[in-house]
Amino acid sequence: MSLTLQEARIRAELISEIDTVAHFDVTALDRYRLDVTISFSCTTPGASSFLELVAAEDVIVDGAPASYDGHRILLSDLSARNQVRIRATMPYVTDGDGMTAVTDPADGERYVSAYTAMDIAQKVLPCFDQPDLKSTFTVSVTAPSSATVLANGRFDHREEDTWFFRATPAFSSYIFFFCTGPFVSIEWDEPYALAAGGSLPFGWHARASQEPQLRREIDRLRAITSAAFAYYTSAFEEPYPFEDYQQVFTPGLNWGAMEFPGCVSFRDEYLTPGEPTAVEQAGMNSVIAHEMAHMWFGDLVTFRWWEDSWLNESFADYMGYEVGGRASGTSLWTAAALGRKPTAYRADARRSTHPIAEDAENLPDVDTAFSNFDMITYAKGNAVLRQLVTWLGEEDFLRGVNRHLSAHPFGNASLADFLGALDSATDRDVRGWADLWLRTTGFDTISVTRDDEVPVLTRIGSRPHRFHVTGFGEDGSVVREELVDLADEPMHLPAFAGLIVVPNSADETYAELHLDAESRAGLDGMLGAIASPLTRALLWSTAVAEVERGARTAASLVTLAGSQLAGDTDPTVFEGASGAVLRTAITHSRPDELSAVLEKLAALADTVVASADPLREAAAARLFARTAVDTAALHDRLERAEDQALRWLLVTRLAELGDASAIEAEAVRDNTTSGAHAALRARAAVADASAKATWSQRLVSGELTNRELSSAAVGLWGTGQADLVAPWIVHAPQELAALAQRSGQAMGKLIAAALPFYPLADSGEEFVAALRASIDTGLPTVAARGFNDHLDDVERARAAHPPRR
């Protein structure tokens, strides 16, 4: 029963001044108990409203059985000021949507996390579950004696096994959170003049079995945290709004991380078993800065309804890469160009694309809005904001942001409010810019042609673009560079005559590049010699996009990687580009071509495994582990490998090649949560018909947790196994659709992601028909979006590289 926009508007007019006092008892293993008192005002005495609470049992309201239908508690004949006490028992879940219980296989310890998000807080506690009805929260939790409890409010005191937390400022229910378990904690005080005593408590926390990894990473984690906090508290005029800042690696979280006020939750996979790679480090740095930005943009000032969710996510995603880079002393835009931004172009090419800033009426209920938490909202919004900062200037941008934050502290705001604040900080037409960039769909193309030797830039589309153009010599050296504004009229660049030309060379705008034949041929011969890692990253992503639209073959992309990546000394470019090339080769090669393609990539990896740079060496070793076809060589690497993530890649690749001999020994060696999921993936990858039959059934059984389902899907559709899994591919859409019918939002999204993902370009008519038929079964909103997106990806790949008849 998804809350509708109309219901939310009516309730927002009626209810205000909400205070929530909640006690949770999570000591029992089967269900938890809650005792919650909610006080609130009502503008129309005598009116009725409702609280959301899902799947509760033994619901008692003010000492009497509730008027409760399993989703909503009816509140009748309200007074001007009301107090409601609700007691109930509630289920634990394993799908990350609600009170999630996970047992760590490494030591048998139990962790419970109250995961909320849109329409999910009601699975944890009774609440007015909409973003514009903010509540204060005063929380206490009774937990097992060995557990630590972390929550939104600052810890106050403990009485035996019950932990008490101070009242929080008002925030929306979708970011309520607490977690319990025997966490290992590393804490410190961060200087902050506006805090009591001139400092704030900070901490990083992880599962007990992850203590070695936390201690290995703590210097880096603390440094990024401190530097990002210093930036935000100097750049933003509004003070940090909460009393402490905790960050915790929790198991079973569906999101990469979640901006719970004062207590941010991260997927525990971010705490890698071995040394994180360059791309993993960049990702972690950006996520730390992303979630911290939310403390102001999202938690302090929140949208009214979900059409403005981009105000949270686009801003935080942009700041994550910008501030995360400043905090780490390295540009994260290189990683964004290779990994983040391409997901925006793919999302924008689908039928499900939508404006970054939607009209509220296009999101009539929360389920529909949940589908818009996608790469349009995150990655495209990030890219468009980066273009806004380039066009507006950072000083004016931050001045407008500060005016916006200062106008709505602990309140709600809209796109119009944000644009008004930006408009007041500059003489540029921000509202006109927003109409062109935020209210439209799709992306422009910047095309390069030649008028004799003179390059001509043409924009195909409707938006103004400001970006750098770089002209290169044949040896990759920069000969000329200019900042240009490109709009309706083609732009001749006589000063660039005869040069290899790359528009948007610093990746400042959001537009696809169509290079002229001369520039493309020149770049294919010297891409690796270009000095700027960001420009190289942009060009690798451009080459991948050329395969996706049919302007280049996957085989030629792999050949380009062999000639231009081997000497690339930047570990982020090498890892990100080689990973993108591998993914594209898998999805856009025909089955009879894939083996040769993989051999070429394994050969590339083999040339750089012994590198002076350990990060580059690690990336090459992982590329080899994903692509090698020589089982003896894989066993040899496995005997010598120390990094646990690499070891599982080697074990899984052996399984894909039909050798399952290493799986069980590795599962014993690595009995952690990540190890359990890796072992499951490897078992599902075994190249054996009976194993595939078993895992094809387990995938749709409904028995798997969120992490297990994703791991099983990756293994089941293993690399190079198209023929082996063919009997199950055509049945998968219908069976996964049936599973989605009985699953929640987040699981619906994961189920859609579990569809057979390769070879997209060679998907047969029978599979396409089965996928269409599954969509016609009346899928839940979120799953339907994922299934339709998969169909779009298949059809686009087939159009770019038609399958052989």
Secondary structure, DSSP 8 states (H G I E B T S, - for coil): ---BHHHHHHHHHHEEEEEEEEEEE--SSSEEEEEEEEEEEESSTT--EEEE--S-EEEEETTEE--B-SSEEEE-S--SEEEEEEEEEEE-BSSSSEEEEEE-TTT--EEEEEE--TTTGGGTS-B--STTS-EEEEEEEE--TT-EEEESS-EEEEETTEEEE-----B-GGG--EEEE--EEEEEEEE-TTSGGGEEEEEEEE-GGGHHHHHHHHHHHHHHHHHHHHHHHHH-SS---SS-EEEEEETT-SSSEE--TTEEEEEGGGS-SS---HHHHHHHHHHHHHHHHHTTBTTTBEESSGGGHHHHHHHHHHHHHHHHHHHHTS-SHHHIIIIIHHHHHHHHTSTT---SS--GGG--BHHHHHHTSSTIIIIIHHHHHHHHHHHH-HHHHHHHHHHHHHHSTTSEE-HHHHHHHHHTT-SS-HHHHHHHHTS--S-EEEEEEEETTEEEEEEESS--EEEEEEEE-TTS-EEEEEEEEE-SS-EE-GGGTTSEEEETTT--S-EEEE--HHHHHHHHHHGGG-S-HHHHHHHHHHHHHHHHTTSS-HHHHHHHHHHHTTT---HHHHHHHHHHHHHHHHHHS-HHHHHHHHHHHHHHHHHHSS-SSHHHHHHHHHHHHHH---HHHHHHHHHH---HHHHHHHHHHHHHTT--TTHHHHHHH--SHHHHHHHHHHHHH-S-HHHHHHHHHHHTSS-S-HHHHHHHHHHHT-TT-HHHHHHHHTTHHHHHHHHHHTS-HHHHHHHHHTS--TTGGG--HHHHHHHHHHHTTT--HHHHHHHHHHHHHHHHHHHHS----
